[in-house]
Amino acid sequence: MLNALEVFTTVVVGVMVGVEFSVAFVMNRIFNALPGDGGQLGRAHGGRMLGAVMPAWYITSLVLVAVRAVAGWGRDGTGLVVTAGALLLLSVIMSVLLLVPINNRGKTWTPENRPADWKQQMNRWDRYHYVRVAVIVAAFTLLAAGLI
């Protein structure tokens, strides 16, 4: 049963990390290269779509890692799993305090109602997101190392 939990946890966290990595290094670059208002509209749509899904995904990942840490207490690698959980908790805190407020504004913007500094706000979101991606990649790395 513990093995099944470990596999499921690894897949859930790993896919989440992959999505966030893709947003940072693929999707946002595509959006930034679109002509006219396409990039801003793409970001707004992505903010609505992923903004609805990612909070549950982050919390589920954190809970699964915590359950694995408790269930595997005393086993080799549990310290790494606990550290991975701490990093996932940090990513949730970063999200709530830094990224979600910008996303909540950006997902409502259209070319007609966006503020004059919308690009600066998106650039700030990108910088925070790069840091968050580094944190969750580190968490995933520690999780994987702790489970093998």
C-alpha positions as CSV (number, residue, x, y, z in Angstrom):
1,M,0.0,0.0,0.0
2,L,2.9,2.4,0.8
3,N,4.4,1.7,-2.6
4,A,1.1,2.7,-4.3
5,L,0.9,5.9,-2.3
6,E,4.5,6.7,-3.3
7,V,3.9,6.1,-7.0
8,F,0.6,8.1,-6.9
9,T,2.3,11.0,-5.0
10,T,5.2,11.0,-7.4
11,V,3.0,11.2,-10.4
12,V,0.7,13.9,-9.0
13,V,3.6,16.1,-7.9
14,G,5.6,15.4,-11.0
15,V,2.8,16.3,-13.4
16,M,2.1,19.5,-11.4
17,V,5.8,20.5,-11.7
18,G,5.7,19.7,-15.4
19,V,2.7,22.0,-15.9
20,E,4.2,24.8,-14.0
21,F,7.6,24.4,-15.8
22,S,5.7,24.5,-19.1
23,V,3.9,27.7,-18.2
24,A,7.2,29.3,-17.3
25,F,9.4,28.2,-20.1
26,V,7.0,27.4,-23.0
27,M,3.5,28.9,-22.7
28,N,4.4,32.4,-21.5
29,R,7.1,32.6,-24.2
30,I,4.6,31.7,-26.8
31,F,2.1,34.2,-25.4
32,N,4.8,36.9,-25.4
33,A,5.5,36.3,-29.1
34,L,1.9,36.6,-30.2
35,P,1.1,39.7,-32.2
36,G,-1.3,42.4,-31.0
37,D,-3.5,41.5,-28.0
38,G,-3.1,37.8,-28.4
39,G,-0.5,37.4,-25.7
40,Q,-2.5,39.3,-23.1
41,L,-5.7,37.4,-24.0
42,G,-3.9,34.1,-23.8
43,R,-2.5,34.9,-20.4
44,A,-5.9,36.0,-19.2
45,H,-7.5,32.7,-20.4
46,G,-4.6,30.7,-18.9
47,G,-5.0,32.6,-15.6
48,R,-8.7,31.6,-15.5
49,M,-8.2,28.0,-16.5
50,L,-5.1,27.2,-14.4
51,G,-6.3,29.5,-11.6
52,A,-9.3,27.2,-11.2
53,V,-7.2,24.0,-11.1
54,M,-3.9,24.7,-9.6
55,P,-4.9,25.5,-6.0
56,A,-6.4,22.1,-5.6
57,W,-3.4,20.5,-7.3
58,Y,-1.0,22.2,-5.0
59,I,-2.9,21.3,-1.9
60,T,-3.4,17.7,-3.0
61,S,0.3,17.4,-3.7
62,L,1.2,18.8,-0.3
63,V,-1.3,16.5,1.5
64,L,0.0,13.4,-0.4
65,V,3.6,14.2,0.6
66,A,2.5,14.8,4.2
67,V,0.6,11.5,4.3
68,R,3.6,9.7,2.8
69,A,5.9,11.3,5.4
70,V,3.7,10.1,8.2
71,A,3.0,6.6,6.7
72,G,6.7,6.1,6.0
73,W,8.0,7.6,9.2
74,G,11.3,5.9,10.3
75,R,12.1,4.7,6.8
76,D,15.1,5.7,4.8
77,G,14.5,8.9,2.9
78,T,11.7,10.3,5.1
79,G,13.8,13.3,5.9
80,L,14.0,14.2,2.2
81,V,10.2,13.7,1.9
82,V,9.6,16.0,4.9
83,T,11.9,18.6,3.3
84,A,10.0,18.2,0.0
85,G,6.8,18.8,1.9
86,A,8.2,22.0,3.5
87,L,9.2,23.3,0.1
88,L,5.7,22.5,-1.3
89,L,4.3,24.4,1.7
90,L,6.6,27.3,0.8
91,S,5.3,27.2,-2.8
92,V,1.7,27.4,-1.5
93,I,2.5,30.4,0.7
94,M,4.3,32.1,-2.2
95,S,1.3,31.5,-4.4
96,V,-1.2,33.0,-2.0
97,L,0.9,36.0,-1.1
98,L,2.6,36.8,-4.4
99,L,1.2,35.2,-7.5
100,V,-2.6,34.8,-6.9
101,P,-3.2,38.5,-6.4
102,I,-1.6,39.3,-9.7
103,N,-3.3,36.4,-11.4
104,N,-6.7,37.4,-10.0
105,R,-6.3,40.8,-11.6
106,G,-4.8,39.6,-14.9
107,K,-7.4,37.0,-15.6
108,T,-10.1,39.7,-15.8
109,W,-8.2,41.9,-18.2
110,T,-9.2,42.5,-21.8
111,P,-7.6,44.9,-24.3
112,E,-10.3,47.4,-23.3
113,N,-9.9,47.3,-19.6
114,R,-6.3,46.3,-18.8
115,P,-4.2,48.8,-16.9
116,A,-1.4,50.7,-18.5
117,D,1.2,48.8,-16.5
118,W,-0.2,45.3,-17.3
119,K,3.1,44.2,-18.9
120,Q,5.0,45.1,-15.8
121,Q,2.5,43.2,-13.7
122,M,2.9,40.2,-15.9
123,N,6.7,40.4,-15.8
124,R,6.5,40.6,-12.0
125,W,4.2,37.5,-12.0
126,D,6.8,35.7,-14.3
127,R,9.7,36.5,-11.9
128,Y,7.7,35.2,-8.9
129,H,6.7,32.2,-11.0
130,Y,10.3,31.4,-11.9
131,V,11.2,31.3,-8.2
132,R,8.2,29.1,-7.4
133,V,9.1,26.7,-10.2
134,A,12.6,26.4,-8.8
135,V,11.1,25.7,-5.4
136,I,8.8,23.0,-6.7
137,V,11.5,21.4,-8.9
138,A,13.6,21.2,-5.8
139,A,10.7,19.7,-3.9
140,F,10.1,17.1,-6.6
141,T,13.8,16.2,-6.7
142,L,13.9,15.7,-3.0
143,L,10.6,13.7,-3.0
144,A,12.0,11.4,-5.8
145,A,15.3,11.0,-4.0
146,G,13.5,10.2,-0.7
147,L,11.4,7.5,-2.3
148,I,14.1,5.5,-4.0
